[in-house]
Amino acid sequence: MKNIIILPFAEADIKDAAYFYEEINPKLKEHFIESLNKSLVQILHNPTAFPKAMREIRKYVMRNLPFCIFYVVRSTTIYILAVFHDSRNPRIWKSRSPNYD
């Protein structure tokens, strides 16, 4: 079984989104976190099911939220590179190099 490592840039993405939603309504933050967790479980169970966005980087589109999860699959680990709002400049996540492991 694979495990998931959320890289520091992705952790910052998650914290920023959670803070944003909490400022609007704490229930929105809860919805975001629940949706994120469900998304990560789906990725964990079938990491190669989702399309490649660029070279080896895969993209999972979150349901009911305007976020995508970008990740790389290695032998025993899934590395989360970004949890990215659709309106942000894609150059930002594309610059996050998947050279680890």
Residue frames as qw, qx, qy, qz and C-alpha x, y, z in Angstrom:
[[0.000, 0.887, 0.461, 0.000, 0.00, 0.00, 0.00],
 [0.383, 0.482, -0.017, 0.788, 1.14, 3.51, -0.77],
 [0.295, -0.660, -0.436, 0.536, 1.29, 6.40, 1.64],
 [0.240, 0.852, 0.247, 0.393, 0.74, 10.11, 1.04],
 [0.478, -0.358, -0.157, 0.787, 3.19, 12.87, 1.83],
 [0.160, 0.934, 0.301, 0.107, 1.91, 16.42, 1.58],
 [0.604, 0.183, -0.060, 0.773, 4.85, 18.60, 0.63],
 [0.234, -0.426, -0.339, 0.805, 5.36, 22.00, 2.32],
 [0.116, 0.025, -0.313, -0.942, 4.01, 24.05, -0.62],
 [0.417, -0.357, -0.720, -0.425, 0.83, 21.96, -0.63],
 [0.389, -0.475, -0.647, 0.452, 0.52, 22.27, 3.15],
 [0.078, -0.281, -0.089, 0.953, 0.67, 26.05, 2.72],
 [0.269, -0.158, -0.569, -0.761, -2.00, 25.85, 0.00],
 [0.446, -0.451, -0.771, -0.053, -4.27, 23.90, 2.35],
 [0.315, -0.448, -0.468, 0.694, -3.73, 26.28, 5.25],
 [0.028, 0.122, -0.161, -0.979, -4.39, 29.32, 3.05],
 [0.372, -0.268, -0.652, -0.604, -7.62, 27.84, 1.68],
 [0.451, -0.476, -0.728, 0.199, -8.80, 26.74, 5.13],
 [0.212, -0.357, -0.289, 0.863, -8.11, 30.20, 6.54],
 [0.157, -0.034, -0.372, -0.914, -9.93, 31.85, 3.64],
 [0.458, -0.374, -0.706, -0.390, -13.01, 29.68, 4.11],
 [0.422, -0.434, -0.646, 0.466, -12.94, 30.06, 7.89],
 [0.075, -0.180, -0.096, 0.976, -13.02, 33.84, 7.52],
 [0.372, -0.158, -0.469, -0.785, -16.19, 33.54, 5.46],
 [0.803, -0.307, 0.012, -0.511, -17.85, 30.82, 7.54],
 [0.322, -0.474, 0.808, -0.137, -16.31, 28.10, 9.75],
 [0.809, 0.198, 0.508, -0.219, -18.67, 25.54, 8.18],
 [0.662, 0.718, -0.188, -0.103, -17.08, 26.24, 4.81],
 [0.014, 0.667, -0.737, 0.104, -13.69, 25.42, 6.29],
 [0.620, -0.130, 0.735, -0.241, -15.09, 22.12, 7.59],
 [0.811, 0.504, 0.212, -0.209, -16.55, 21.36, 4.15],
 [0.425, 0.778, -0.463, -0.032, -13.19, 22.09, 2.51],
 [0.210, -0.513, 0.815, -0.170, -11.27, 19.83, 4.93],
 [0.737, 0.099, 0.615, -0.262, -13.81, 17.00, 4.58],
 [0.747, 0.644, 0.010, -0.163, -13.71, 17.25, 0.78],
 [0.211, 0.754, -0.622, 0.029, -9.93, 17.32, 0.81],
 [0.438, -0.335, 0.810, -0.200, -9.75, 14.21, 3.00],
 [0.805, 0.330, 0.441, -0.224, -12.20, 12.33, 0.76],
 [0.584, 0.768, -0.240, -0.110, -10.19, 13.36, -2.28],
 [0.020, -0.658, 0.748, -0.084, -6.93, 12.14, -0.74],
 [0.656, -0.072, 0.721, -0.212, -8.55, 8.78, 0.06],
 [0.794, 0.552, 0.186, -0.174, -9.66, 8.42, -3.57],
 [0.369, 0.790, -0.489, -0.004, -6.16, 9.26, -4.77],
 [0.328, -0.495, 0.785, -0.174, -4.66, 6.80, -2.31],
 [0.756, 0.113, 0.607, -0.219, -6.93, 3.97, -3.44],
 [0.736, 0.462, 0.426, 0.250, -6.34, 4.47, -7.15],
 [0.255, -0.710, 0.138, 0.642, -3.51, 6.94, -7.79],
 [0.230, -0.157, 0.644, 0.713, -3.09, 6.24, -11.51],
 [0.255, 0.599, 0.758, 0.038, -6.79, 6.66, -12.31],
 [0.081, 0.908, 0.205, -0.357, -6.55, 10.41, -12.67],
 [0.682, 0.675, 0.090, 0.266, -5.13, 12.18, -15.73],
 [0.620, -0.194, 0.017, 0.760, -1.66, 13.54, -16.12],
 [0.087, 0.950, 0.190, -0.231, -1.54, 17.32, -16.17],
 [0.284, 0.868, -0.407, -0.002, 2.13, 17.60, -17.09],
 [0.326, 0.463, -0.815, 0.122, 4.73, 14.86, -17.56],
 [0.422, -0.112, -0.880, 0.187, 4.38, 12.70, -14.45],
 [0.131, 0.064, 0.478, -0.866, 2.22, 15.12, -12.46],
 [0.125, -0.444, -0.853, -0.243, -1.38, 13.97, -12.07],
 [0.208, -0.167, 0.084, -0.960, -4.43, 16.12, -11.43],
 [0.141, -0.448, -0.875, 0.115, -7.43, 15.33, -9.26],
 [0.184, -0.400, -0.163, -0.883, -10.36, 17.76, -9.52],
 [0.043, 0.149, 0.774, -0.613, -12.13, 18.13, -6.18],
 [0.115, -0.551, -0.749, -0.349, -15.90, 17.80, -6.23],
 [0.245, -0.852, -0.459, -0.060, -18.04, 20.79, -5.29],
 [0.365, -0.815, 0.076, 0.443, -15.01, 23.04, -4.79],
 [0.568, 0.815, -0.113, 0.023, -12.86, 24.95, -7.29],
 [0.328, -0.726, 0.601, 0.061, -9.65, 23.14, -6.30],
 [0.877, 0.336, -0.343, -0.025, -7.36, 20.63, -7.93],
 [0.690, -0.589, 0.408, 0.100, -4.83, 18.37, -6.25],
 [0.620, 0.658, -0.427, -0.010, -1.58, 17.90, -8.15],
 [0.724, -0.499, 0.472, -0.062, 0.52, 14.90, -7.21],
 [0.444, 0.545, -0.698, -0.133, 3.24, 12.50, -8.29],
 [0.957, -0.212, 0.088, -0.179, 3.18, 8.75, -7.78],
 [0.147, 0.623, -0.765, 0.065, 6.42, 7.03, -6.79],
 [0.450, 0.082, -0.889, -0.032, 6.95, 3.37, -5.92],
 [0.369, -0.386, -0.797, 0.283, 5.56, 3.46, -2.38],
 [0.129, -0.508, -0.354, 0.775, 4.60, 7.11, -1.96],
 [0.216, 0.758, 0.469, 0.398, 2.23, 9.68, -3.40],
 [0.336, -0.238, -0.161, 0.897, 3.63, 13.20, -3.13],
 [0.123, 0.867, 0.484, -0.006, 1.08, 16.02, -3.03],
 [0.470, 0.155, 0.106, 0.862, 2.63, 19.02, -4.81],
 [0.117, -0.069, 0.004, -0.991, -0.28, 21.46, -4.69],
 [0.077, 0.606, 0.776, -0.155, -3.87, 21.94, -3.62],
 [0.188, -0.105, 0.242, 0.946, -4.64, 24.66, -6.05],
 [0.363, 0.627, 0.419, -0.548, -7.59, 26.98, -6.66],
 [0.621, 0.486, 0.535, 0.305, -8.66, 26.98, -10.32],
 [0.211, 0.965, 0.136, 0.070, -8.27, 30.74, -10.63],
 [0.448, -0.750, 0.338, 0.350, -4.58, 30.82, -9.65],
 [0.412, 0.734, -0.477, -0.252, -1.80, 31.05, -12.20],
 [1.000, -0.003, 0.004, -0.022, -0.83, 27.47, -13.18],
 [0.518, 0.634, -0.445, 0.364, 2.82, 28.48, -13.50],
 [0.381, -0.634, 0.496, -0.455, 2.97, 28.36, -9.71],
 [0.882, -0.191, 0.394, -0.173, 2.21, 24.64, -9.37],
 [0.863, 0.485, -0.090, 0.113, 4.16, 23.81, -12.50],
 [0.231, 0.764, -0.487, 0.355, 7.29, 25.23, -10.87],
 [0.656, -0.502, 0.479, -0.298, 7.09, 22.74, -7.99],
 [0.407, 0.482, -0.760, -0.155, 9.62, 20.15, -9.01],
 [0.931, -0.211, 0.013, -0.299, 8.77, 16.48, -8.46],
 [0.634, 0.457, -0.577, 0.238, 12.43, 15.46, -8.00],
 [0.423, -0.518, 0.587, -0.457, 12.46, 13.54, -4.74],
 [0.932, -0.095, 0.258, -0.237, 12.53, 9.95, -3.52]]
